[in-house]
Every structure is written in C-alpha cells, then in structure tokens.
C-alpha cells in the first residue's frame, strides 16, 4: 500500500475500508482479500491462486484491472519482481 493509504476495518460498516486523506473506500469481500495479499511478497498469480481457494470464480484479468485502478489512484505502489 502507498504510505498515505491504510487498510482497516470499519465497525460501523462491518467491512474493510481503505482510508485515504480525502477518501474512504468501502471494499467488498474480494476487494479486501486482494488488498490484504498486496504485501510485497505475493505476485498477481499467487493472489489469484489464494483467492481461488475462497471464491468460486476468480479472473486473473479482473484482479489485474483492480490492481491497475489502485495504482492509477496512487493507493497502491508496485515493487520490482
């Protein structure tokens, strides 16, 4: 995650949220699961495999598109490798 973004649990909403200085993003279950796996150690393929163990249909393209949107908004930073 980018330094200015934090993943946390909102008790009121009973959901994981991204906190950004000007925005609160309420995540659905799979979105939160993807972000939780963005720890700098998992590749996209590994994230898809992990999600496949919990969800019936996981599209690598959808995961990549989601991550691309997070990077475009500067909420997620890419690492080499």
N, C-alpha and C positions, 0 to 999 in steps of 0.2 A: 504494500500500500504506500501511497505517497505520504510524506511526513505530515501534511496538513489534513489528512483524512483518517478517520478512526472507525473501525467496525466495532459495534457494541450492541447490546440487547436492550430494547425499549420495553420496560414492564407494562406501560400503558397500552402499547400496541401489540404486545406479546410477539414481537418479531425482531429479527436482526435489522439494524439500520446502519447506514453509512453517515457519519457526521462530517460535514464539510463546513468551513467557516460561514458560508452563506446558504447552505442547503442541508436538508435532512432527506435522505433517500431511504424509503421503506422497501426492504428486499423481500422477495418471495423465498420460499424454502430452497429452491435450486440455485437462485442467485446468491444467497448467503453461503450455500455449500461451496460454490465456485470460489467465492472470495476467501473463505476460510482456508482453502487449499492454495491460495496465492501466497506462499510463504518463502518464495525464492528457491525452493528445493524441488518443487513439482513442475514437470513440463506440462504442456497442454494435453498431450496424450495421456499422461498419468492422471491428470484431473478428470478427463473423460472416463478413464477406467474406474477411478474411485466413485464417480457419480453413478456409473452403470451398476455398481453394487447396491445402490439405494433407490434408484429411479429406473423405471422400465425402459424408457426410450431416451437416450442421450445422444444428441447430434454433435459431433466434433465441430461442425461448421457453426452451429448456434453458440457453442462455448467460445469459439474464436471471435465471433461477432460481438458477443457480450464483452469479452476482454478488450477488444478493439475500441468499443464505445467507452469503456472505463479509462483506457489510455488516452483517448481523444479528449476526454474531460479532465485529464490530468489527476485522476483519482487513483490511478494505478501506474506504477513505474516498472518498466521492463528491466530485466537483468540479462547479462550475456549468458548464453548457454541455454 
